[in-house]
Amino acid sequence: MKRQNQINRRYFLKTTAATVVLAPTIVPSSILGANGSVSPSNRITVGCIGTGPQGQAVMGGFLAQKDAQVVAICDVKQDQREQACQNVNRHYQNQDCKVYEDFRELLARRDIDACLVATPDHWHVLITVAAMKSGKDVYMEKPMGHTLAEDQTLRAAARKYNRIFQFGTQQRSDRNFRIACELARNERIGKLKTIWAWAPGSSPGGSTRQVPPPPGLNYDFWLGPAPFKPYTEDRCSHEGRKKTWWFIRDYALGFISGWGIHPMDIAVWGAGPLISGPIEVEGQGHYPTEGACDTATTWEITYRFASGINLIFIGVPNGGNSGKPTGETWAHEAELRQKFGSLQHHGTAFEGTDGWVMVDRGRLATGPETLATTGTQDLKIPLKRSSGHVRDFLDSIKGRQPTVSNIEESFVSDCLCHIGDAAARLGRKLVFDLKSEKFLRDRAADALLAMRQMRKPWRL
């Protein structure tokens, strides 16, 4: 049993089944690609692993593309995989979609070209590396690894197996975010001095009442490499405020990476080569000690780069699982509102010697205002234009070119979240070397980035 559960290439080669397709006597025009359709031989076949709300939302992006076809669904929750399968079959008006509980069975299929991985965070890298080993390109939901060591393993696999990787930082496919980053990269705001990034903090609370796992959930498989803990009420829920696993360190870093990766990734995109090391990082965070949730509900972290720019990363108080205010304050809120006007609970702002640009999912604002309309002409450093995150992924597969959220830049963005969490947890200034990807002379800090022990039989 142990040998069967190990993720290795021998497993995929041994368990791959041959498929025989018999051509019909009368061939429909759609099979040949007529009437604007795409013939099956030119479609990218997709398997979806993890089909909760976010997984099904991204899956919808694949269903909308004529040159992609979702052929398989995998989830450890029966209701979610059946619902996803029904949605796929309804879309294609057939019953061809296959359903799996074990992702290894899906990956063993040689007729699948690419995978969407949208599982809970602690599974992201393990499944994505296995998919790459099996020869599949991967669209992986954010955040990246449970630890920086997992991020490094994922990057190594993408390089080794030459796989196309798209990270679920969809803001890179939004025009306003690209323009904001182009203004910063091309010094239309002057020399970049300060970057602000803010995001919702983790929710506190979470029930600690032990109850049986809900029917249809394979809880042991859901835990996978994570330490075994008895099931508690709503631990694996996908329903809004009931969701608890998002904020438990056994399964996630919390919203310091789960939401924070979005504005931090835009910070990295807009700063470009100015994100250089060694990096001084220090900060503080509030980590709850009651309830099931134990990841940072608020934080304020400052990164000082060798290039001279500072990045200030803020966790905004979240209503919590109870939906009630926590009493925590939003660091620099008044200052940011005075600088940039109205704010959402997330965003990224770049301040330069001659102006500023702020962007969130509601608006793009600049000072002076004319930058938003005239500042992106004749760019010396244009950024990749994406017409959609799924679309960009499919085009990158066809051209074997890096995606807009490629593995190299995504690694840096996720790395900043990890080292920020380490600084906030330890409550002292750290120095991180981007070349060695380690803290300087700080074993306790490095231990927070190291690979965690995985529950047998799982391993990377």
Secondary structure, 3 states (H helix, E strand, C coil): CHHHHCCCHHHHHHHCCCCCCCCCCCCCCCCCCCCCCCCHHHCEEEEEECCCHHHHHHHHHHHCCCCEEEEEEECCEHHHHHHHHHHHHHHHCCCCCEEECCHHHHHCCCCCCEEEECCCHHHHHHHHHHHHHCCCEEEECCCCCCCHHHHHHHHHHHHHHCCCEEECCHHHHCHHHHHHHHHHHCCCCCCEEEEEEEEECCCCCCCCCECCCCCCECHHHHHCCCCCCCCECCCCCCCHHHCCHHHCCCCCCCHHHHCCHHHHHHHHHHHHHHCCCCEEEEEEEECCCCCCCCCCCEEEEEEECCCCCEEEEEEECCCCCCCCCCCCCCCCHHHHHHHHCCCCCCEEEEEECCCEEEECCCCEEEECCCHHHHCCCCCCCCCCCCCCHHHHHHHHHHHCCCCCCCHHHHHHHHHHHHHHHHHHHHCCCEEEECCCCEECCCHHHHHHHCCCCCCCCCCC
